[in-house]
Amino acid sequence: MPDAEAACRQALSLFPDHPVLLHSLGTVLVELERLQEAEATYRKALAIDPHYADARCKLGALLLSLGRFEEGWPLFEARYDAALTDRTAVPPGVAYAQWQGQSLQGKAVLVWQEQGFGDMIQFGRYLSLLKARGAAWITLACAPALHRLFRNLPGIDAVVDGHSDLARAPHDYWTLPLSIAHLTGTTLGSIPPAAYLQPDAALVETWRARVAPLTGLKIGLVWKGHAGHGNDRNRSLPSLETLRPLLNVPGVSFVSLQKGQGEAEVSALEGGPFVLDAAPDITDFADSAALIAQLDLVISVDTAVAHLAGSLGKPCWVMLPALGLDWRWVRGRMDSPWYPGTMRLFRQAEPGQWTPVVEQIAAACLDAAAGYAAASHPQGV
């Protein structure tokens, strides 16, 4: 990173008012944790080109990560700007208007999927706010893996794929989930309640027989996110073996919730500490929710399952990388304002150094397992 900063500054010595170079320097300064300098650098880029989408989006994310939501949300609307270099949110491309905070009384609204599964789960809590503002019909267009999870949400009239006829039918307005947070004026102190999801009762019964034989503290594990994520090399663990100090903690039944990359590592792990490898039978997030509801704790990297656990009100410990830290975890905190009382954050001190993080989690898990055992077998009983 120091080399990257030097290269940016050398280029700026030749082109001092180049917004792209200023944006690049700002991004480097964020990773160096020189956040005031980064903010000033992004603002300088925007003073030169107020419509520069990359600088608007990055400054918005930085301000959100500092808890400065009022300033951050409007800038972060640039995340779906067509001029953005790396756009992860794409509007639905319909002819009718985007919702900008107008009255929704009697109106039909299309809520369009943006970014990843975790974003949709984290911000699914905002859909009820549209109904509370008078929306007569809400269509949620999202990935099939989320359909069963969201289908029973109060106030949602239809959950469909983005290519379906209903998703392409006329509505009065369209919006994106994160834009609802902006337009409803969310501040650090006014985040809607986290535990808005309920697992499907029939699926809970289906999974109950699988979980019932487990003993001790029941912990679900996820050690890798989606391989296509832009920061996956930093946020995902190298392998399940990285968690060995945790896996050796006595008094715990571990459950693999890992899907996709890393899923096969369970069977290859020497010593086989898992009592239940649930992943092969998990078909979507509704299955994951029904299983998580029966666990005591979820330990996860920064990926969708962490948001699923938090949105179910389940305790969750999240391992966070030093590089490419997502804005939603809010800097300088060991808890999450998005999931108060249930989420605990374990942050890397140095890029790529997961061992100290895992050792901290293993120590905390040892204490939790001892507490569980003491509660389950009181002295004299």
C-alpha positions as CSV (number, residue, x, y, z in Angstrom):
1,M,0.0,0.0,0.0
2,P,2.8,2.6,0.7
3,D,4.1,1.9,-2.8
4,A,0.6,2.5,-4.2
5,E,0.4,5.8,-2.4
6,A,3.8,6.9,-3.7
7,A,2.7,6.0,-7.3
8,C,-0.5,8.0,-6.9
9,R,1.3,11.0,-5.5
10,Q,3.9,10.9,-8.3
11,A,1.1,10.8,-10.9
12,L,-0.6,13.7,-9.1
13,S,2.5,15.8,-9.2
14,L,2.2,15.8,-13.0
15,F,-1.6,16.1,-13.0
16,P,-2.7,17.6,-9.7
17,D,-6.3,18.1,-10.6
18,H,-7.0,14.8,-12.2
19,P,-10.2,13.4,-10.5
20,V,-9.4,9.8,-11.4
21,L,-6.0,10.0,-9.8
22,L,-7.4,11.7,-6.7
23,H,-10.0,8.9,-6.4
24,S,-7.3,6.3,-6.6
25,L,-5.3,8.0,-3.9
26,G,-8.4,8.2,-1.7
27,T,-9.0,4.5,-2.1
28,V,-5.4,3.7,-1.1
29,L,-5.7,6.1,1.9
30,V,-8.8,4.2,3.1
31,E,-6.9,0.9,3.1
32,L,-4.1,2.7,5.1
33,E,-6.7,3.7,7.7
34,R,-5.9,7.4,7.0
35,L,-9.6,8.2,6.8
36,Q,-9.6,12.0,7.2
37,E,-7.1,12.3,4.4
38,A,-9.1,9.9,2.3
39,E,-12.3,11.9,2.8
40,A,-10.5,15.1,1.9
41,T,-9.1,13.5,-1.3
42,Y,-12.5,12.2,-2.5
43,R,-14.0,15.6,-1.8
44,K,-11.3,17.3,-3.8
45,A,-12.0,14.9,-6.7
46,L,-15.7,15.8,-6.5
47,A,-15.0,19.5,-6.3
48,I,-13.3,19.1,-9.7
49,D,-16.0,16.8,-11.1
50,P,-19.2,16.8,-8.9
51,H,-20.7,14.0,-11.1
52,Y,-17.8,11.6,-10.9
53,A,-19.7,8.4,-9.9
54,D,-16.7,6.5,-8.6
55,A,-15.7,9.2,-6.1
56,R,-19.3,9.8,-5.0
57,C,-19.8,6.1,-4.3
58,K,-16.5,5.6,-2.5
59,L,-17.0,8.7,-0.4
60,G,-20.5,7.6,0.4
61,A,-19.3,4.2,1.5
62,L,-16.6,5.8,3.7
63,L,-19.1,8.1,5.4
64,L,-21.5,5.2,6.0
65,S,-18.6,3.2,7.5
66,L,-18.0,6.0,9.9
67,G,-21.7,6.1,11.0
68,R,-22.3,9.4,9.2
69,F,-25.4,8.1,7.5
70,E,-27.1,11.4,6.7
71,E,-24.1,12.5,4.6
72,G,-23.4,9.0,3.2
73,W,-26.7,7.8,1.8
74,P,-27.2,10.4,-0.9
75,L,-23.6,9.9,-2.2
76,F,-24.0,6.1,-2.1
77,E,-26.9,6.4,-4.5
78,A,-24.1,6.5,-7.1
79,R,-23.7,2.7,-6.6
80,Y,-26.0,2.1,-9.5
81,D,-24.8,5.0,-11.7
82,A,-24.2,3.7,-15.3
83,A,-20.9,5.6,-15.3
84,L,-19.5,3.7,-12.3
85,T,-16.4,1.7,-13.1
86,D,-17.4,-1.4,-11.1
87,R,-21.2,-1.3,-10.8
88,T,-22.7,-4.0,-8.6
89,A,-26.3,-2.6,-8.5
90,V,-28.2,-2.3,-11.7
91,P,-31.7,-0.7,-12.0
92,P,-34.5,-2.8,-13.5
93,G,-34.6,-0.8,-16.8
94,V,-38.4,-0.1,-16.7
95,A,-40.3,2.9,-18.2
96,Y,-42.0,4.1,-15.1
97,A,-40.5,6.3,-12.4
98,Q,-38.0,5.6,-9.6
99,W,-39.4,6.2,-6.2
100,Q,-37.9,9.4,-4.7
101,G,-39.9,9.6,-1.5
102,Q,-43.3,10.5,-2.9
103,S,-46.5,9.4,-1.2
104,L,-47.1,5.7,-1.8
105,Q,-50.8,5.7,-0.8
106,G,-52.6,3.2,-3.1
107,K,-49.5,2.7,-5.2
108,A,-47.8,-0.4,-6.6
109,V,-44.0,-0.6,-6.0
110,L,-41.4,-2.9,-7.6
111,V,-38.5,-3.6,-5.3
112,W,-35.6,-4.8,-7.4
113,Q,-32.7,-7.0,-6.3
114,E,-29.3,-5.3,-5.9
115,Q,-25.9,-6.5,-5.2
116,G,-25.5,-9.8,-3.2
117,F,-27.7,-12.1,-1.1
118,G,-26.4,-10.5,2.1
119,D,-27.5,-7.0,0.9
120,M,-31.0,-8.3,0.2
121,I,-31.3,-10.1,3.6
122,Q,-29.9,-7.1,5.6
123,F,-32.2,-4.6,3.9
124,G,-35.3,-6.8,3.6
125,R,-36.4,-5.2,6.9
126,Y,-37.2,-2.1,4.9
127,L,-39.9,-3.6,2.8
128,S,-42.5,-3.3,5.6
129,L,-41.8,0.5,5.7
130,L,-43.2,0.8,2.2
131,K,-46.4,-0.9,3.2
132,A,-46.5,1.4,6.3
133,R,-46.4,4.4,3.9
134,G,-49.5,3.2,2.1
135,A,-48.2,1.0,-0.7
136,A,-51.1,-1.1,-2.0
137,W,-49.0,-3.7,-3.7
138,I,-45.3,-4.6,-3.4
139,T,-43.5,-6.9,-5.8
140,L,-40.1,-8.1,-4.7
141,A,-38.0,-9.3,-7.7
142,C,-35.0,-11.3,-6.4
143,A,-32.9,-14.4,-7.0
144,P,-34.7,-17.7,-6.7
145,A,-32.5,-18.7,-3.7
146,L,-34.3,-16.0,-1.7
147,H,-37.9,-16.7,-2.8
148,R,-38.9,-19.1,0.0
149,L,-37.2,-17.0,2.6
150,F,-39.1,-13.8,1.6
151,R,-42.4,-15.3,0.5
152,N,-44.0,-15.1,3.9
153,L,-42.8,-11.6,4.8
154,P,-45.8,-9.5,6.0
155,G,-46.8,-6.9,3.4
156,I,-45.1,-8.5,0.4
157,D,-47.7,-9.3,-2.2
158,A,-45.4,-11.2,-4.7
159,V,-41.9,-12.6,-4.7
160,V,-40.7,-13.3,-8.2
161,D,-37.7,-13.7,-10.5
162,G,-36.6,-10.5,-12.2
163,H,-37.4,-12.1,-15.6
164,S,-41.0,-12.9,-14.7
165,D,-44.0,-11.3,-16.3
166,L,-45.0,-9.7,-13.0
167,A,-41.6,-8.2,-12.5
168,R,-41.9,-6.7,-16.0
169,A,-45.6,-5.6,-15.5
170,P,-46.3,-1.8,-15.0
171,H,-46.0,-0.5,-11.4
172,D,-46.2,3.1,-10.2
173,Y,-42.7,3.1,-8.9
174,W,-39.5,1.0,-8.7
175,T,-36.8,1.2,-6.0
176,L,-33.8,-0.6,-4.6
177,P,-33.6,-1.9,-1.0
178,L,-30.7,0.3,0.0
179,S,-32.4,3.3,-1.5
180,I,-35.3,2.8,0.9
181,A,-32.9,3.3,3.8
182,H,-31.8,6.5,2.2
183,L,-35.3,7.8,1.4
184,T,-36.7,6.9,4.9
185,G,-33.9,8.9,6.5
186,T,-32.1,6.1,8.3
187,T,-29.6,7.3,10.9
188,L,-27.3,5.3,13.1
189,G,-29.9,5.6,15.8
190,S,-33.0,4.8,13.7
191,I,-32.1,1.5,12.0
192,P,-35.3,-0.6,11.8
193,P,-35.3,-3.8,14.1
194,A,-33.0,-6.5,12.9
195,A,-34.9,-9.7,13.7
196,Y,-37.6,-9.4,11.0
197,L,-37.3,-12.9,9.6
198,Q,-39.2,-16.1,10.8
199,P,-38.1,-19.5,9.6
200,D,-40.7,-21.6,7.9
201,A,-42.3,-23.9,10.5
202,A,-42.5,-26.9,8.2
203,L,-38.8,-26.6,7.4
204,V,-37.9,-26.3,11.0
205,E,-39.7,-29.6,11.7
206,T,-37.8,-31.1,8.7
207,W,-34.5,-30.1,10.2
208,R,-35.3,-30.8,13.8
209,A,-34.6,-34.5,13.6
210,R,-31.2,-33.8,12.1
211,V,-30.3,-31.4,14.9
212,A,-31.8,-33.2,17.9
213,P,-29.0,-35.7,18.4
214,L,-26.4,-33.0,18.7
215,T,-24.9,-32.4,22.2
216,G,-23.3,-29.4,23.8
217,L,-23.2,-25.9,22.3
218,K,-24.5,-26.1,18.7
219,I,-22.5,-23.8,16.3
220,G,-22.9,-23.3,12.6
221,L,-19.8,-22.4,10.6
222,V,-19.2,-20.6,7.3
223,W,-15.6,-20.0,6.3
224,K,-15.8,-18.8,2.7
225,G,-18.1,-16.4,0.8
226,H,-19.0,-16.4,-2.9
227,A,-15.8,-16.7,-5.1
228,G,-17.1,-14.0,-7.4
229,H,-17.1,-11.3,-4.8
230,G,-14.6,-8.5,-5.4
231,N,-13.0,-8.8,-2.0
232,D,-13.3,-12.5,-1.6
233,R,-9.5,-13.2,-1.4
234,N,-9.4,-11.0,1.7
235,R,-12.8,-11.8,3.4
236,S,-12.7,-15.6,3.0
237,L,-10.5,-17.9,5.0
238,P,-7.8,-19.9,3.1
239,S,-9.4,-23.2,4.1
240,L,-11.4,-24.8,6.9
241,E,-8.1,-25.9,8.4
242,T,-7.6,-22.3,9.4
243,L,-10.3,-22.8,12.0
244,R,-8.5,-25.8,13.6
245,P,-8.1,-24.0,17.0
246,L,-11.8,-23.5,17.1
247,L,-12.6,-27.0,16.0
248,N,-10.6,-28.4,18.9
249,V,-12.8,-26.7,21.5
250,P,-14.5,-29.3,23.6
251,G,-18.2,-29.3,24.4
252,V,-19.3,-28.1,20.9
253,S,-21.2,-29.7,18.1
254,F,-20.2,-28.0,14.9
255,V,-22.5,-27.8,11.9
256,S,-21.3,-26.9,8.4
257,L,-23.5,-24.3,6.7
258,Q,-20.9,-23.8,4.0
259,K,-22.2,-23.8,0.4
260,G,-20.3,-23.4,-2.8
261,Q,-16.5,-23.0,-2.6
262,G,-15.1,-24.7,0.4
263,E,-18.1,-27.1,0.9
264,A,-16.0,-30.2,0.0
265,E,-13.4,-29.3,2.7
266,V,-15.6,-30.8,5.4
267,S,-15.1,-34.4,4.3
268,A,-11.4,-33.9,3.6
269,L,-10.6,-32.5,7.1
270,E,-8.5,-34.9,9.1
271,G,-10.1,-35.8,12.4
272,G,-13.6,-35.0,11.2
273,P,-14.8,-32.7,14.0
274,F,-18.2,-32.0,12.4
275,V,-21.1,-33.9,13.9
276,L,-23.4,-32.6,11.1
277,D,-22.4,-31.7,7.6
278,A,-25.7,-30.0,6.7
279,A,-24.6,-28.3,3.5
280,P,-25.5,-31.0,1.0
281,D,-29.1,-30.8,2.0
282,I,-29.4,-27.0,2.1
283,T,-31.2,-26.0,-1.1
284,D,-31.8,-22.3,-0.4
285,F,-31.8,-19.6,2.3
286,A,-35.1,-20.9,3.7
287,D,-33.4,-24.2,4.5
288,S,-30.5,-22.3,6.1
289,A,-32.8,-20.2,8.2
290,A,-34.7,-23.2,9.5
291,L,-31.4,-24.9,10.5
292,I,-29.9,-21.7,12.0
293,A,-33.0,-21.2,14.1
294,Q,-32.1,-24.4,16.0
295,L,-28.5,-23.6,16.7
296,D,-27.0,-21.6,19.6
297,L,-24.5,-19.6,17.6
298,V,-23.3,-18.9,14.0
299,I,-19.6,-18.1,13.3
300,S,-19.1,-16.7,9.8
301,V,-16.9,-14.7,7.5
302,D,-18.4,-11.6,6.0
303,T,-21.1,-13.2,3.8
304,A,-24.8,-13.7,3.5
305,V,-25.2,-16.2,6.3
306,A,-24.0,-13.7,8.8
307,H,-26.9,-11.4,7.8
308,L,-29.3,-14.3,7.8
309,A,-28.4,-15.2,11.4
310,G,-28.7,-11.6,12.4
311,S,-32.0,-11.2,10.7
312,L,-33.3,-14.2,12.6
313,G,-32.1,-12.8,15.9
314,K,-29.6,-15.5,16.3
315,P,-26.2,-14.8,18.0
316,C,-23.5,-14.5,15.3
317,W,-19.8,-13.9,15.4
318,V,-18.3,-12.4,12.3
319,M,-14.7,-12.5,11.1
320,L,-13.7,-9.4,9.3
321,P,-10.7,-8.7,7.0
322,A,-8.4,-5.7,7.4
323,L,-8.4,-4.9,3.6
324,G,-11.6,-4.1,1.7
325,L,-13.7,-3.8,4.8
326,D,-17.3,-3.4,3.9
327,W,-19.0,-0.1,5.0
328,R,-21.8,-1.9,6.8
329,W,-19.7,-3.1,9.7
330,V,-19.0,0.5,10.8
331,R,-15.4,1.2,11.8
332,G,-14.1,1.0,15.3
333,R,-16.9,-1.2,16.7
334,M,-16.9,-4.7,18.0
335,D,-20.7,-4.9,17.7
336,S,-23.0,-4.0,14.9
337,P,-25.7,-1.3,15.0
338,W,-27.5,-3.3,12.3
339,Y,-27.8,-6.3,14.6
340,P,-27.7,-5.0,18.2
341,G,-27.3,-7.4,21.0
342,T,-26.7,-10.5,18.8
343,M,-23.7,-9.8,16.7
344,R,-20.0,-9.7,17.7
345,L,-17.3,-8.6,15.4
346,F,-13.7,-10.1,15.3
347,R,-11.5,-7.9,13.2
348,Q,-8.1,-8.6,11.6
349,A,-5.3,-6.4,12.9
350,E,-3.1,-7.0,9.9
351,P,-4.0,-8.0,6.4
352,G,-4.2,-11.7,5.8
353,Q,-3.5,-12.6,9.5
354,W,-6.4,-14.8,10.5
355,T,-4.6,-16.8,13.2
356,P,-5.1,-14.2,16.0
357,V,-8.7,-13.8,15.0
358,V,-9.4,-17.5,15.2
359,E,-7.6,-17.8,18.5
360,Q,-9.8,-15.0,19.9
361,I,-12.9,-16.8,18.7
362,A,-11.7,-20.1,20.1
363,A,-11.1,-18.6,23.5
364,A,-14.6,-17.0,23.5
365,C,-16.1,-20.2,22.3
366,L,-14.4,-22.1,25.1
367,D,-16.0,-19.7,27.6
368,A,-19.4,-20.1,25.9
369,A,-19.2,-23.9,25.9
370,A,-18.3,-23.9,29.6
371,G,-21.2,-21.6,30.4
372,Y,-23.6,-23.8,28.3
373,A,-22.4,-26.9,30.2
374,A,-22.8,-25.2,33.6
375,A,-26.3,-24.1,32.7
376,S,-27.2,-27.5,31.4
377,H,-25.9,-29.3,34.5
378,P,-26.3,-27.1,37.6
379,Q,-24.2,-28.1,40.6
380,G,-26.0,-30.7,42.7
381,V,-28.5,-31.7,40.0
